[in-house]
Amino acid sequence: MQLRLDKPLPPKGGKVSVKIHFRFNIPLDGAGRFGRQYTRDGVVYQIGQWYPRMCVFDEIEGWNTLPYMGLGEFYCDYGDYEYFVTAPAEMIVYGSGDLQNPAEVLTATEIKRLAAAATSDKTVTIISAAEAGKASTRPAARGDLTWHFSMKHTRDVAWTAGKAMIWDAARVNLPSGRKALAMSCYPVESAGDTAWQRSTEYLKASMETYSKELFEYPWNVAVSSAGITPGMEYPGMIFNNFNETKARLWFLIAHEIGHNWYPMIVGSNERRYMWQDEGFNTYINYIATDLFNHGEYVNAPAYFDKAFFASRDYMQFMQYKDPLMTVSDAMTEDQHYQFYGKTAYGLNLLRTVVIGKQRFDYAFRKYTEAWAFKHPTPYDFFHCINNATGEDLNWFWKEWFFTTWQLDQAVTGVTYIDGDPAKGALITIENKGRMIMPVAASITQTNGRTETLQLPVNIWYRGGSWTFKYPSTAKIEKVVLDPDHLLPDMDRVNNNWGYGK
Ligand SMILES: [Zn+2]
């Protein structure tokens, strides 16, 4: 909808009030973003995308009017939200932000248990399976109750409601000393000690890791809701499917709450650049998984599988497909997971091979801090990482995000100065693909000595062949490039020289 104002809106603090009456029927499945789940004890409503919203006006595009088509998600501006949900008194409503009127809508017991949860690192039950749906869980009021929520400085709000959900909560410890509350609500079908009974634990752990590693969670509450939605994120509210269990439930919760950092805190444009939130989020999910409960799920089959995304098969699969900079809606469904995987793999390569963990972690954190509550473009990200690492990484940004180029490093020859290994060896390596990367070369001499050299990416600046001198003392027995298989090298056979010679 376009509104044409009678008078231009004055700059610097000009205000306009817009009042919109709207209504819609809640669909069973709202395109994977929200909907209704029928359970033994009634319907669980998960409600997102539920009110008309302003397009973002930014300094790059002006008005961002790209419609929501499905794959490309949202691009939202920040604001302070006050909202009211009026529902039958037997329902409990869980919303993004802070509940403003607990005394009107909760029982004294629930308020007391919530206060206990706010000081507990162990999950505290607010409504148990035995209590769910009982009249004793509701205030004496009949008819309707109105729930008032408030959330400041956020892109969006969502909520969930049901008549008979289990509810539990625990404290989240934030780096500044501030505390937040992690809560879960789920139907009795979702209970179980490998299922949603661990939801709050997963939510709390993820929030603590992201707050410590990236940026402190800026709000006071986060809710993990079980319902029909296969996996969807909102500020302070995540929706996952009520049937999820075990490692998948961990990955989904770590992922959907991870979106509170990208793109809820760092407000990139999901409609155009899906990798800038899905990929960054997948990358931090790996970090959370490494740290969670002594690595409980590190080797579990992952929802966004690190090993698969880093595998040759996956790179092959992407060979003739579109680059990451492709606008979200134009990416085919079978391809769109490269927004998650190729991006996360690329950041891991920067962290482990190109920049090193210490400098990359500092730079990625600086990006998150610098662009919190703003709208970074991809170029803002590239420039920020270049600045904070002090390194020109444009070669990497170009090949990884703008192309489908592939890597093929090879070692093609070894000779000796004056034919004498004691005077040194000349080793020739080649870059046969269009992608470039630094080189790790493991060199073994017949005297048993093995050494791995790290050659910077700059060796490829003037062409695809590089010969370097190695101070050998005996004949070279073998040379192996990328001995630890860290790079997406498409042909590993030519990474070896000397076998069988
Ligand atoms: Zn996601």
Residues whose N, C-alpha, C, O or C-beta is under 5 A from the ligand:
A	BS01	ZN	E278
